[in-house]
Amino acid sequence: MYEVLGLFILFVVGIMLLPEGGHPAHMELFGEQITPMSTTTFYFVIIVLVLTDLVQTRYRRKIMARKQLQSQTAT
């Protein structure tokens, strides 16, 4: 569960590092100059990822508790 969150964070860090290295080298992609991602955007993405994971974990626990309660009442 947290492995996927960690992979997404590593993916975002990798995406952030590409423009950081491409900007000083004056690289272009599809005719447009590469500009680095702002740190505000980076932190926003990380916060959204963590909040999404927290909401998903709570929802999953609630669903599992309901299923467990239903299976106990059925027997």
PEPEKA-V446925 format. One record per pair of residues at least 4 apart in sequence whose C-alpha atoms are under 7 Angstrom apart, sorted by the first residue. I is the first residue (numbers start at 1). GAP is how many residues later the second one is. D is the distance in whole Angstrom. If there is no record, write none. Layout:
i=<I	I>
gap=<GAP	GAP>
d=<D	D>
This chain:
i=<2	3	4	5	6	7	8	9	9	10	11	12	13	14	16	16	17	18	19	19	19	19	20	21	22	22	22	23	23	23	23	26	27	27	28	28	28	29	29	37	38	39	40	41	42	43	44	45	46	47	48	49	50	51	52	53	54	55	56	57	58	59	60	61	62	63	64	65	66	67	68	69	70	71>
gap=<4	4	4	4	4	4	4	4	37	4	4	4	4	4	4	21	4	4	4	15	16	17	16	4	4	5	12	4	11	12	13	7	6	7	4	5	6	4	5	4	4	4	4	4	4	4	4	4	4	4	4	4	4	4	4	4	4	4	4	4	4	4	4	4	4	4	4	4	4	4	4	4	4	4>
d=<6	6	6	6	6	6	6	6	7	6	6	6	6	6	7	6	6	6	6	6	6	5	5	7	6	5	6	6	5	6	6	7	6	6	5	4	6	6	7	7	7	6	6	6	6	6	6	6	6	6	6	6	6	6	6	6	6	6	6	6	6	6	6	6	6	6	6	6	6	6	6	6	6	6>
